[in-house]
């Protein structure tokens, strides 16, 4: 993989990571707002929506890492 393609790919992955983090942040803020307003169980229910986001982030970070390693070989 040439350097330009590698850089473009990694930038794209990192943009995706940021977007997914922002989505997770919105969910975390909503969960916190529920808890602060006394709806703790609802907050927990909302927070559990982070599970697929954490999985997606892990997948994206693994992809970035593997792309970086492949680019060095």
ZIBELJO-V597220 format. One record per run of one state. SS is the DSSP state (h for helix, s for strand, l for the rest). FROM is the first residue (numbers start at 0). LEN is the number of residues. If there is no record, write none. Layout:
SS|FROM|LEN / SS|FROM|LEN
This chain:
l|0|2 / h|2|34 / l|36|3 / h|39|33 / l|72|1
